[in-house]
Amino acid sequence: MHGHLNAGGRHRSGASSVDFYRRVPKDLTEATTLGAFMSVAAMLLMAVLFSAETFAFAKSQIVTEIALDDNTAPQIQLNFNVTIYALHCDYVSVDVWDVLGTNRQNVTKNVEKWQVDDGGNRRSFSGRNRETRELVYEDHHETLEELHENGVHVEVIESKQHFTEFLQKHEMTFLNFFAPWCMWCQRLHPTWEKLAELVEGDGMPVGIASVDCVKHIDICREQNIQAFPTLRWYEEGKYQAPPYKSDRTVNALHSFAKRKLELNAKFKDWSSKEKGKSKEDYRELYNVAENPGCQVSGTLMGKSLSLKIRSSKSMNYTDAQSDNVHTNILAQLFFSHSHSQPSTWKLPH
């Protein structure tokens, strides 16, 4: 009997060790004055901390710090002369970063760009490194499908043979080289369709067509298309440089076509008065074959400069099926003292 009682006590003590609802000793539940004081102090401290954090979060503060450059060293002269054989000057810009990382884009001071031939010789002045003006695009309420309800007025080039035949068919041609993924090309499509309809309605002897450079890479490669959209004017099957670079509105494009027709008529009238001179003789004189090379040269002054010449364009024809936009750094140039002469870097073909 005594053994059974001891066994029951051992079982009860073992079960009590896992009891989650054991009673708290009475001495821990009795209220004291010191405990009440500490509880009130803890609640007041939590309220103060919560209010302070909330106030600091809700209140914003602007702090301005000015750091003066104590560098007394004289400015140094950065001279550069870079020749790029396979890139048009329209896509070249000169950027400068100072020691603080501030970026000055499209620097214009003492920077010139020249179009060069395939031998690197200067051919024509392309102006200063001026900031590119933002082109104006026209917004249309009609979709391209709605504009096609009264017929398609833009000729869509379907093959290389079709391209050649279209140029031979029209004495003057206005072509749009585009890529379907290009956002600016998509915005131009309704304007281009309205232009073709307006030209047809006015009876202008101009063929309006579009070339998809994703489907017809061979045509765009042969025409050396470097950006999208590229708008080119052709006369008697020959490209008349430079490409159209003004606003993408119906009125602007239509005015450009009218000026081309007027100039062509004046040229015909003038050349007919010259005996022994054919029209092709003057074309060879004024329409030199365009080479996409560019020479960038200039001088910049600064205490600590890092200069980069970069190219930024929609896409080269070799990557026409991609949907990326590339910005390529072509060269990082050197520093020199103010009395040294500029050196020349020539990038490989």
VOBA-1610 file (N, C-alpha, C; in pm, whole numbers, padded with zeros to 5 digits, always signed):
BEGIN
Met+00084-00119+00000Met+00000+00000+00000Met+00088+00124+00000His+00187+00119+00085His+00280+00231+00094His+00355+00252-00036Gly+00391+00143-00105Gly+00458+00153-00235Gly+00370+00216-00340His+00239+00183-00337His+00147+00242-00434His+00133+00391-00412Leu+00133+00439-00287Leu+00120+00582-00259Leu+00241+00659-00308Asn+00358+00601-00285Asn+00480+00667-00335Asn+00483+00675-00487Ala+00436+00569-00552Ala+00432+00570-00699Ala+00337+00677-00750Gly+00221+00694-00682Gly+00126+00797-00724Gly+00183+00936-00706Gly+00260+00957-00599Gly+00321+01089-00578Gly+00423+01120-00684Arg+00501+01015-00722Arg+00600+01040-00828Arg+00534+01074-00959His+00420+01008-00990His+00348+01037-01115His+00294+01180-01114Arg+00242+01228-00998Arg+00187+01362-00989Arg+00296+01469-01004Ser+00412+01450-00942Ser+00521+01548-00955Ser+00575+01555-01097Gly+00579+01440-01166Gly+00624+01441-01306Gly+00526+01512-01396Ala+00396+01495-01374Ala+00294+01563-01455Ala+00292+01712-01426Ser+00320+01750-01298Ser+00318+01892-01263Ser+00430+01970-01329Ser+00538+01903-01366Ser+00651+01975-01428Ser+00618+02028-01567Val+00517+01973-01634Val+00478+02021-01766Val+00347+02100-01762Asp+00303+02142-01642Asp+00178+02218-01628Asp+00204+02364-01666Phe+00137+02410-01771Phe+00153+02548-01816Phe+00068+02645-01734Tyr-00019+02597-01651Tyr-00112+02682-01578Tyr-00086+02673-01427Arg+00037+02660-01391Arg+00072+02657-01249Arg+00043+02792-01184Arg+00012+02792-01057Arg-00021+02913-00985Arg+00104+02994-00955Val+00088+03128-00964Val+00197+03219-00928Val+00199+03232-00777Pro+00315+03230-00715Pro+00321+03246-00568Pro+00257+03376-00525Lys+00195+03374-00409Lys+00120+03490-00361Lys+00208+03611-00339Asp+00336+03591-00300Asp+00422+03707-00275Asp+00451+03788-00401Leu+00434+03724-00522Leu+00455+03797-00647Leu+00330+03870-00694Thr+00216+03841-00642Thr+00091+03905-00682Thr+00047+04015-00586Glu+00117+04033-00479Glu+00081+04135-00383Glu+00129+04272-00430Ala+00042+04374-00426Ala+00075+04510-00469Ala+00157+04581-00363Thr+00259+04658-00418Thr+00343+04737-00328Thr+00353+04879-00382Thr+00392+04972-00298Thr+00405+05111-00339Thr+00518+05130-00440Leu+00629+05060-00419Leu+00742+05069-00511Leu+00706+05015-00650Gly+00633+04904-00655Gly+00591+04849-00784Gly+00500+04943-00861Ala+00407+05008-00788Ala+00317+05103-00854Ala+00394+05222-00911Phe+00492+05271-00835Phe+00572+05384-00883Phe+00651+05349-01009Met+00712+05232-01010Met+00790+05189-01126Met+00700+05165-01248Ser+00580+05115-01227Ser+00487+05093-01339Ser+00446+05224-01403Val+00411+05324-01318Val+00371+05455-01370Val+00488+05522-01443Ala+00610+05511-01389Ala+00727+05570-01453Ala+00754+05506-01589Ala+00738+05375-01598Ala+00761+05305-01725Ala+00659+05348-01831Met+00531+05363-01791Met+00429+05406-01886Met+00453+05548-01934Leu+00495+05637-01843Leu+00525+05774-01883Leu+00643+05780-01979Leu+00747+05700-01954Leu+00863+05697-02042Leu+00827+05646-02180Met+00744+05542-02189Met+00701+05489-02319Met+00617+05592-02395Ala+00533+05667-02324Ala+00451+05769-02390Ala+00538+05882-02445Val+00639+05924-02367Val+00729+06029-02415Val+00808+05984-02537Leu+00863+05863-02534Leu+00939+05811-02647Leu+00852+05797-02772Phe+00729+05748-02756Phe+00639+05733-02870Phe+00605+05869-02931Ser+00577+05968-02845Ser+00544+06102-02896Ser+00663+06165-02967Ala+00782+06149-02911Ala+00902+06207-02972Ala+00931+06146-03109Glu+00920+06015-03119Glu+00945+05948-03247Glu+00840+05987-03351Thr+00714+05997-03308Thr+00608+06036-03401Thr+00628+06178-03450Phe+00666+06269-03362Phe+00690+06408-03398Phe+00810+06420-03494Ala+00915+06345-03466Ala+01033+06349-03552Ala+01004+06292-03691Phe+00919+06191-03696Phe+00884+06131-03824Phe+00797+06224-03908Ala+00704+06295-03839Ala+00610+06382-03911Ala+00673+06513-03956Lys+00777+06557-03890Lys+00839+06685-03922Lys+00961+06663-04011Ser+00961+06728-04131Ser+01075+06718-04222Ser+01166+06838-04204Gln+01294+06817-04227Gln+01392+06922-04208Gln+01489+06923-04326Ile+01510+07040-04384Ile+01601+07055-04497Ile+01734+07111-04445Val+01840+07041-04478Val+01974+07081-04434Val+02059+07107-04557Thr+02121+07221-04566Thr+02207+07258-04677Thr+02350+07274-04628Glu+02440+07210-04700Glu+02582+07220-04665Glu+02659+07272-04786Ile+02748+07364-04763Ile+02831+07420-04870Ile+02977+07382-04843Ala+03037+07318-04943Ala+03177+07279-04932Ala+03259+07364-05027Leu+03351+07440-04973Leu+03437+07526-05053Leu+03560+07451-05098Asp+03594+07470-05226Asp+03712+07405-05282Asp+03836+07488-05244Asp+03919+07428-05163Asp+04040+07497-05120Asp+04161+07465-05206Asn+04134+07406-05323Asn+04242+07372-05413Asn+04293+07499-05483Thr+04416+07534-05458Thr+04474+07656-05516Thr+04554+07627-05643Ala+04552+07504-05690Ala+04629+07470-05810Ala+04567+07539-05931Pro+04648+07580-06029Pro+04593+07647-06149Pro+04515+07548-06235Gln+04426+07603-06318Gln+04348+07518-06408Gln+04438+07456-06513Ile+04403+07336-06552Ile+04477+07268-06658Ile+04392+07265-06785Gln+04457+07250-06895Gln+04390+07254-07025Gln+04376+07112-07079Leu+04257+07077-07114Leu+04228+06946-07172Leu+04206+06963-07321Asn+04297+06908-07402Asn+04289+06916-07548Asn+04250+06779-07603Phe+04161+06778-07698Phe+04122+06650-07757Phe+04092+06669-07905Asn+04120+06564-07980Asn+04093+06560-08123Asn+04070+06414-08159Val+03945+06376-08174Val+03908+06236-08193Val+03840+06220-08329Thr+03886+06124-08406Thr+03825+06093-08536Thr+03755+05959-08526Ile+03626+05958-08559Ile+03544+05837-08555Ile+03499+05810-08697Tyr+03537+05698-08753Tyr+03517+05674-08896Tyr+03377+05626-08932Ala+03305+05566-08840Ala+03177+05502-08877Ala+03062+05553-08792Leu+03062+05682-08758Leu+02954+05739-08679Leu+02929+05882-08724His+02801+05913-08751His+02766+06046-08797His+02776+06146-08681Cys+02809+06270-08713Cys+02824+06374-08610Cys+02694+06402-08535Asp+02581+06369-08594Asp+02453+06392-08526Asp+02441+06310-08399Tyr+02516+06200-08390Tyr+02502+06109-08277Tyr+02620+06117-08180Val+02701+06222-08192Val+02818+06237-08106Val+02798+06358-08016Ser+02825+06341-07888Ser+02818+06452-07793Ser+02936+06441-07697Val+02972+06554-07638Val+03084+06562-07544Val+03031+06596-07407Asp+03056+06511-07308Asp+03011+06531-07171Asp+03131+06548-07079Val+03111+06622-06971Val+03218+06648-06874Val+03166+06620-06734Trp+03246+06548-06653Trp+03219+06528-06511Trp+03328+06596-06430Asp+03289+06676-06331Asp+03390+06737-06246Asp+03423+06645-06130Val+03508+06693-06038Val+03555+06608-05930Val+03443+06570-05834Leu+03337+06652-05827Leu+03224+06622-05740Leu+03123+06530-05806Gly+03147+06491-05930Gly+03055+06403-06001Gly+02944+06474-06073Thr+02952+06608-06081Thr+02849+06683-06152Thr+02865+06664-06303Asn+02758+06629-06369Asn+02763+06598-06511Asn+02712+06716-06592Arg+02797+06768-06681Arg+02757+06874-06773Arg+02744+06812-06912Gln+02621+06793-06956Gln+02599+06725-07083Gln+02604+06824-07199Asn+02648+06772-07314Asn+02653+06851-07437Asn+02726+06983-07418Val+02852+06975-07381Val+02934+07092-07363Val+02955+07160-07498Thr+02935+07291-07504Thr+02943+07362-07632Thr+03066+07450-07644Lys+03134+07484-07534Lys+03243+07579-07539Lys+03367+07515-07603Asn+03418+07579-07710Asn+03542+07537-07776Asn+03538+07392-07823Val+03422+07345-07865Val+03409+07208-07917Val+03349+07216-08057Glu+03418+07158-08154Glu+03372+07159-08293Glu+03361+07017-08346Lys+03271+07001-08443Lys+03253+06871-08508Lys+03264+06888-08659Trp+03340+06799-08721Trp+03360+06801-08865Trp+03324+06666-08924Gln+03253+06670-09037Gln+03228+06549-09112Gln+03354+06515-09191Val+03396+06388-09188Val+03520+06347-09253Val+03491+06239-09356Asp+03584+06225-09452Asp+03570+06120-09553Asp+03628+05990-09498Asp+03631+05887-09582Asp+03677+05758-09536Asp+03826+05756-09505Gly+03899+05861-09544Gly+04041+05870-09511Gly+04069+05953-09388Gly+03964+06004-09322Gly+03982+06084-09203Gly+04005+06231-09231Asn+03993+06274-09356Asn+04014+06415-09391Asn+03886+06494-09373Arg+03899+06616-09321Arg+03782+06700-09299Arg+03715+06733-09432Arg+03582+06721-09434Arg+03509+06747-09557Arg+03411+06863-09542Ser+03337+06865-09433Ser+03240+06973-09412Ser+03224+06998-09263Phe+03197+07123-09228Phe+03181+07163-09090Phe+03041+07125-09041Ser+03033+07053-08929Ser+02904+07009-08876Ser+02858+07092-08757Gly+02926+07203-08732Gly+02880+07294-08629Gly+02941+07266-08493Arg+02895+07344-08397Arg+02937+07325-08259Arg+02867+07205-08198Asn+02912+07169-08080Asn+02851+07057-08010Asn+02723+07106-07940Arg+02633+07162-08020Arg+02513+07225-07966Arg+02414+07121-07916Glu+02332+07166-07825Glu+02230+07078-07768Glu+02121+07051-07872Thr+02084+06927-07884Thr+01985+06887-07983Thr+01846+06937-07945Arg+01779+07004-08039Arg+01644+07054-08014Arg+01544+06939-08017Glu+01451+06944-07925Glu+01349+06840-07920Glu+01253+06856-08036Leu+01235+06749-08113Leu+01148+06753-08229Leu+01002+06753-08187Val+00920+06817-08270Val+00776+06824-08244Val+00707+06713-08322Tyr+00631+06630-08251Tyr+00551+06526-08314Tyr+00404+06564-08306Glu+00331+06525-08407Glu+00189+06561-08415Glu+00103+06448-08359Asp+00009+06484-08273Asp-00085+06388-08216Asp-00210+06381-08302His-00256+06259-08328His-00373+06238-08413His-00480+06165-08333His-00605+06207-08354His-00717+06142-08287His-00752+06010-08357Glu-00724+06002-08487Glu-00756+05879-08561Glu-00642+05778-08546Thr-00679+05652-08544Thr-00580+05546-08547Thr-00536+05521-08690Leu-00428+05446-08705Leu-00380+05416-08840Leu-00483+05334-08917Glu-00555+05247-08847Glu-00657+05167-08915Glu-00772+05255-08965Glu-00808+05356-08887Glu-00914+05447-08931Glu-00869+05532-09049Leu-00743+05569-09054Leu-00691+05645-09168Leu-00688+05560-09295His-00680+05427-09279His-00675+05338-09396His-00813+05306-09451Glu-00917+05356-09387Glu-01053+05326-09435Glu-01078+05381-09574Asn-01015+05493-09609Asn-01033+05549-09743Asn-00916+05511-09834Gly-00843+05407-09795Gly-00733+05357-09876Gly-00597+05380-09811Val-00501+05296-09848Val-00365+05309-09798Val-00285+05392-09898His-00230+05501-09851His-00161+05594-09941His-00010+05581-09934Val+00043+05519-09829Val+00188+05498-09817Val+00224+05365-09879Glu+00321+05368-09969Glu+00369+05244-10031Glu+00458+05171-09931Val+00428+05044-09905Val+00507+04963-09813Val+00603+04877-09895Ile+00731+04899-09876Ile+00833+04825-09951Ile+00836+04680-09903Glu+00825+04587-09997Glu+00816+04446-09962Glu+00943+04368-09992Ser+01030+04421-10076Ser+01153+04348-10110Ser+01256+04447-10164Lys+01377+04399-10182Lys+01482+04484-10237Lys+01452+04523-10380Gln+01395+04430-10457Gln+01357+04461-10595Gln+01246+04566-10598His+01149+04551-10507His+01041+04650-10496His+01098+04787-10462Phe+01198+04793-10375Phe+01263+04918-10337Phe+01326+04986-10459Thr+01399+04907-10538Thr+01464+04961-10658Thr+01362+05009-10759Glu+01258+04928-10782Glu+01155+04966-10879Glu+01079+05091-10836Phe+01056+05107-10707Phe+00984+05224-10658Phe+01067+05351-10680Leu+01197+05344-10658Leu+01283+05460-10682Leu+01289+05494-10830Gln+01290+05392-10915Gln+01293+05417-11059Gln+01161+05471-11110Lys+01051+05433-11046Lys+00918+05475-11090Lys+00894+05623-11065His+00949+05676-10955His+00925+05815-10918His+01054+05896-10931Glu+01040+06014-10990Glu+01158+06100-11003Glu+01204+06148-10866Met+01109+06175-10778Met+01140+06217-10642Met+01065+06130-10543Thr+01136+06089-10437Thr+01081+05994-10341Thr+01116+06039-10200Phe+01020+06023-10110Phe+01040+06052-09969Phe+01019+05921-09893Leu+01126+05871-09828Leu+01121+05739-09765Leu+01136+05750-09614Asn+01062+05663-09546Asn+01067+05652-09400Asn+01125+05515-09364Phe+01247+05513-09311Phe+01310+05390-09265Phe+01280+05378-09115Phe+01210+05271-09075Phe+01164+05260-08938Phe+01185+05120-08883Ala+01165+05108-08752Ala+01164+04977-08684Ala+01035+04968-08605Pro+00965+04855-08610Pro+00833+04845-08544Pro+00839+04869-08393Trp+00951+04835-08327Trp+00959+04851-08182Trp+00986+04995-08140Cys+01024+05081-08234Cys+01062+05219-08203Cys+00938+05303-08171Met+00935+05364-08053Met+00819+05444-08011Met+00798+05564-08102Trp+00907+05631-08142Trp+00895+05750-08227Trp+00848+05711-08367Cys+00886+05593-08413Cys+00836+05544-08542Cys+00686+05519-08536Gln+00639+05465-08425Gln+00496+05440-08409Gln+00417+05570-08408Arg+00473+05674-08346Arg+00405+05803-08343Arg+00404+05868-08482Leu+00503+05834-08564Leu+00513+05896-08696Leu+00419+05833-08799His+00376+05708-08779His+00297+05637-08880His+00171+05713-08923Pro+00086+05762-08832Pro-00033+05837-08877Pro+00004+05966-08952Thr+00108+06034-08906Thr+00153+06155-08976Thr+00201+06122-09116Trp+00274+06014-09129Trp+00326+05973-09260Trp+00212+05936-09355Glu+00109+05872-09303Glu-00007+05835-09385Glu-00082+05961-09430Lys-00100+06058-09340Lys-00167+06183-09377Lys-00084+06262-09478Leu+00048+06259-09464Leu+00135+06326-09560Leu+00118+06265-09698Ala+00117+06132-09707Ala+00101+06065-09836Ala-00033+06100-09899Glu-00139+06105-09818Glu-00271+06141-09871Glu-00273+06285-09920Leu-00207+06376-09847Leu-00203+06517-09886Leu-00122+06536-10014Val-00008+06467-10024Val+00075+06477-10144Val-00001+06423-10265Glu-00072+06314-10246Glu-00151+06255-10356Glu-00264+06349-10396Gly-00328+06412-10297Gly-00437+06503-10327Gly-00391+06629-10399Asp-00270+06676-10369Asp-00216+06795-10435Asp-00155+06764-10571Gly-00148+06637-10606Gly-00089+06600-10734Gly+00061+06622-10742Met+00129+06614-10629Met+00274+06634-10628Met+00344+06509-10679Pro+00442+06524-10768Pro+00510+06406-10825Pro+00614+06348-10727Val+00567+06306-10612Val+00655+06254-10507Val+00599+06121-10459Gly+00682+06021-10455Gly+00643+05891-10402Gly+00672+05884-10254Ile+00573+05845-10174Ile+00588+05833-10029Ile+00585+05684-09994Ala+00689+05637-09925Ala+00698+05494-09894Ala+00763+05475-09758Ser+00749+05352-09705Ser+00808+05314-09577Ser+00884+05184-09593Val+00996+05173-09520Val+01078+05052-09523Val+01095+05001-09381Asp+01052+04877-09356Asp+01067+04813-09226Asp+01208+04755-09218Cys+01293+04813-09133Cys+01432+04770-09126Cys+01451+04641-09047Val+01347+04593-08980Val+01355+04462-08916Val+01336+04352-09020Lys+01239+04372-09110Lys+01216+04273-09216Lys+01319+04282-09327His+01365+04402-09355His+01454+04423-09471His+01586+04484-09423Ile+01660+04405-09348Ile+01789+04452-09295Ile+01886+04479-09409Asp+01877+04401-09516Asp+01971+04419-09628Asp+01955+04557-09692Ile+01830+04605-09705Ile+01808+04737-09763Ile+01865+04846-09672Cys+01836+04836-09543Cys+01881+04938-09449Cys+02033+04935-09432Arg+02092+04817-09441Arg+02238+04808-09434Arg+02301+04872-09558Glu+02242+04847-09673Glu+02294+04905-09797Glu+02279+05057-09798Gln+02171+05109-09736Gln+02148+05253-09730Gln+02215+05318-09610Asn+02283+05237-09529Asn+02358+05287-09412Asn+02267+05363-09315Ile+02156+05300-09281Ile+02062+05359-09185Ile+02117+05336-09044Gln+02132+05444-08966Gln+02194+05434-08834Gln+02100+05468-08720Ala+01982+05520-08747Ala+01888+05557-08641Ala+01747+05550-08696Phe+01651+05538-08605Phe+01510+05527-08643Phe+01428+05634-08571Pro+01330+05694-08639Pro+01311+05683-08784Pro+01408+05773-08859Thr+01448+05729-08980Thr+01531+05808-09070Thr+01448+05843-09193Leu+01436+05971-09221Leu+01357+06019-09334Leu+01452+06072-09441Arg+01448+06013-09559Arg+01542+06048-09665Arg+01467+06088-09792Trp+01529+06184-09864Trp+01476+06232-09991Trp+01564+06178-10104Tyr+01498+06121-10207Tyr+01568+06064-10322Tyr+01522+06136-10449Glu+01617+06159-10538Glu+01586+06215-10669Glu+01651+06127-10776Glu+01567+06079-10866Glu+01612+05990-10972Glu+01688+05871-10914Gly+01638+05819-10803Gly+01695+05699-10742Gly+01818+05723-10657Lys+01861+05850-10642Lys+01983+05879-10566Lys+01948+05957-10441Tyr+02009+05917-10330Tyr+01985+05982-10202Tyr+02043+06121-10199Gln+01963+06219-10155Gln+02005+06357-10147Gln+02032+06391-09999Ala+02158+06387-09961Ala+02196+06414-09822Ala+02178+06563-09791Pro+02157+06598-09665Pro+02144+06512-09547Pro+02000+06466-09529Pro+01973+06376-09433Pro+01835+06333-09410Pro+01751+06444-09346Tyr+01622+06429-09353Tyr+01530+06526-09294Tyr+01539+06517-09141Lys+01560+06634-09075Lys+01581+06634-08930Lys+01491+06732-08857Ser+01390+06786-08924Ser+01303+06886-08860Ser+01182+06818-08796Asp+01080+06900-08766Asp+00963+06851-08693Asp+00889+06743-08771Arg+00827+06651-08695Arg+00751+06540-08753Arg+00602+06575-08753Thr+00565+06682-08823Thr+00424+06718-08839Thr+00390+06717-08987Val+00261+06707-09018Val+00219+06702-09158Val+00258+06829-09231Asn+00237+06945-09168Asn+00270+07072-09233Asn+00420+07086-09257Ala+00501+07046-09159Ala+00646+07058-09174Ala+00697+06965-09284Leu+00649+06843-09288Leu+00692+06747-09391Leu+00644+06791-09529His+00520+06841-09536His+00465+06886-09664His+00541+07008-09715Ser+00578+07100-09627Ser+00655+07218-09667Ser+00794+07178-09716Phe+00853+07079-09652Phe+00984+07030-09696Phe+00975+06972-09837Ala+00871+06893-09864Ala+00855+06835-09998Ala+00833+06945-10103Lys+00755+07048-10069Lys+00731+07158-10164Lys+00860+07234-10194Arg+00943+07258-10092Arg+01070+07327-10115Arg+01161+07244-10204Lys+01161+07115-10185Lys+01243+07028-10270Lys+01197+07034-10415Leu+01066+07033-10437Leu+01014+07041-10573Leu+01048+07176-10636Glu+01038+07284-10560Glu+01071+07416-10614Glu+01219+07427-10649Leu+01306+07375-10561Leu+01449+07378-10589Leu+01483+07294-10711Asn+01416+07180-10724Asn+01442+07094-10840Asn+01400+07162-10969Ala+01284+07234-10965Ala+01239+07306-11085Ala+01335+07418-11120Lys+01385+07492-11022Lys+01481+07599-11049Lys+01611+07542-11103Phe+01653+07429-11050Phe+01776+07366-11097Phe+01763+07324-11243Lys+01647+07269-11279Lys+01626+07228-11418Lys+01628+07350-11510Asp+01565+07458-11468Asp+01561+07579-11550Asp+01700+07639-11565Trp+01778+07638-11457Trp+01912+07695-11462Trp+02008+07609-11544Ser+02001+07478-11526Ser+02092+07389-11597Ser+02062+07384-11747Ser+01934+07410-11785Ser+01900+07409-11928Ser+01962+07527-12002Lys+01995+07635-11928Lys+02056+07752-11989Lys+02207+07735-12008Glu+02265+07638-11939Glu+02409+07614-11950Glu+02434+07515-12063Lys+02506+07560-12163Lys+02535+07473-12277Lys+02655+07384-12246Gly+02644+07262-12288Gly+02754+07168-12268Gly+02761+07111-12128Lys+02666+07145-12044Lys+02663+07094-11907Lys+02536+07012-11889Ser+02553+06891-11842Ser+02437+06807-11815Ser+02401+06816-11666Lys+02283+06771-11636Lys+02238+06775-11497Lys+02325+06687-11408Glu+02372+06576-11464Glu+02455+06486-11386Glu+02589+06549-11351Asp+02638+06639-11436Asp+02764+06707-11405Asp+02751+06790-11278Tyr+02640+06858-11263Tyr+02620+06940-11144Tyr+02589+06853-11023Arg+02525+06742-11045Arg+02498+06651-10933Arg+02629+06597-10877Glu+02724+06564-10964Glu+02852+06515-10916Glu+02930+06623-10842Leu+02904+06749-10876Leu+02975+06859-10813Leu+02921+06887-10673Tyr+02787+06884-10659Tyr+02729+06926-10533Tyr+02687+06809-10443Asn+02661+06695-10498Asn+02614+06581-10419Asn+02727+06481-10401Val+02820+06515-10312Val+02929+06424-10283Val+02877+06310-10197Ala+02927+06190-10223Ala+02882+06075-10146Ala+02908+06097-09997Glu+02808+06069-09915Glu+02819+06096-09773Glu+02892+05984-09702Asn+02986+06022-09615Asn+03055+05926-09531Asn+03017+05955-09386Pro+02986+05852-09307Pro+02935+05877-09172Pro+03042+05913-09069Gly+03167+05935-09110Gly+03273+05965-09015Gly+03258+06103-08953Cys+03316+06120-08833Cys+03305+06246-08762Cys+03435+06272-08685Gln+03478+06397-08684Gln+03593+06439-08606Gln+03549+06541-08502Val+03579+06514-08377Val+03544+06602-08266Val+03672+06656-08206Ser+03683+06788-08198Ser+03803+06849-08143Ser+03766+06970-08060Gly+03853+07006-07965Gly+03827+07122-07883Gly+03917+07131-07763Thr+03888+07226-07678Thr+03968+07254-07559Thr+03874+07285-07443Leu+03907+07229-07326Leu+03831+07257-07205Leu+03928+07291-07093Met+03888+07383-07005Met+03969+07424-06892Met+03903+07378-06762Gly+03987+07332-06668Gly+03934+07289-06539Gly+04044+07245-06447Lys+04010+07236-06318Lys+04108+07191-06220Lys+04113+07038-06214Ser+03998+06977-06225Ser+03992+06831-06218Ser+03872+06786-06300Leu+03897+06743-06422Leu+03789+06708-06514Leu+03807+06566-06565Ser+03695+06502-06595Ser+03695+06373-06663Ser+03601+06386-06781Leu+03653+06378-06901Leu+03575+06401-07022Leu+03549+06271-07094Lys+03426+06254-07142Lys+03389+06137-07219Lys+03317+06180-07345Ile+03352+06119-07457Ile+03279+06139-07582Ile+03194+06015-07603Arg+03066+06036-07619Arg+02975+05922-07628Arg+02886+05933-07750Ser+02834+05820-07792Ser+02736+05818-07901Ser+02604+05770-07844Ser+02495+05832-07889Ser+02362+05794-07843Ser+02269+05797-07963Lys+02215+05680-07999Lys+02125+05673-08114Lys+02025+05562-08090Ser+01921+05562-08172Ser+01815+05464-08150Ser+01866+05323-08168Met+01934+05296-08280Met+01984+05161-08302Met+02061+05156-08432Asn+02167+05082-08435Asn+02238+05055-08559Asn+02165+04945-08634Tyr+02176+04944-08767Tyr+02098+04849-08845Tyr+02134+04705-08813Thr+02257+04679-08765Thr+02297+04542-08733Thr+02219+04488-08615Asp+02159+04577-08531Asp+02082+04535-08416Asp+01935+04572-08432Ala+01886+04578-08554Ala+01751+04629-08578Ala+01644+04542-08516Gln+01671+04414-08494Gln+01569+04326-08438Gln+01567+04332-08286Ser+01658+04406-08226Ser+01658+04422-08082Ser+01572+04543-08045Asp+01535+04553-07916Asp+01452+04665-07872Asp+01524+04748-07767Asn+01656+04749-07769Asn+01733+04826-07673Asn+01780+04957-07735Val+01810+05055-07649Val+01868+05181-07692Val+02006+05190-07633His+02107+05206-07718His+02246+05202-07673His+02302+05342-07655Thr+02382+05362-07552Thr+02465+05479-07535Thr+02607+05429-07514Asn+02693+05451-07611Asn+02828+05396-07607Asn+02930+05504-07576Ile+03018+05478-07478Ile+03128+05568-07451Ile+03241+05533-07546Leu+03278+05628-07631Leu+03376+05602-07735Leu+03519+05622-07686Ala+03541+05720-07602Ala+03678+05746-07560Ala+03679+05826-07431Gln+03775+05794-07342Gln+03804+05875-07226Gln+03940+05940-07251Leu+03943+06071-07241Leu+04060+06145-07289Leu+04151+06188-07176Phe+04259+06256-07211Phe+04371+06283-07122Phe+04372+06427-07076Phe+04455+06456-06976Phe+04480+06591-06929Phe+04617+06637-06977Ser+04633+06768-06989Ser+04766+06821-07026Ser+04781+06960-06968His+04904+07007-06961His+04928+07143-06914His+04888+07243-07022Ser+04865+07365-06981Ser+04810+07467-07071Ser+04904+07499-07186His+05034+07469-07173His+05124+07506-07280His+05145+07395-07382Ser+05088+07276-07357Ser+05111+07164-07448Ser+05014+07171-07565Gln+05051+07105-07673Gln+04970+07104-07794Gln+04871+06989-07789Pro+04752+07004-07853Pro+04656+06894-07855Pro+04714+06773-07928Ser+04683+06656-07875Ser+04723+06533-07941Ser+04602+06474-08012Thr+04626+06383-08102Thr+04518+06326-08184Thr+04503+06179-08155Trp+04379+06138-08127Trp+04344+05998-08113Trp+04257+05960-08231Lys+04285+05848-08293Lys+04200+05797-08401Lys+04149+05660-08360Leu+04017+05652-08347Leu+03957+05525-08310Leu+03959+05432-08430Pro+03971+05301-08407Pro+03975+05206-08521Pro+03844+05203-08595His+03850+05155-08719His+03729+05145-08802His+03631+05050-08739
//
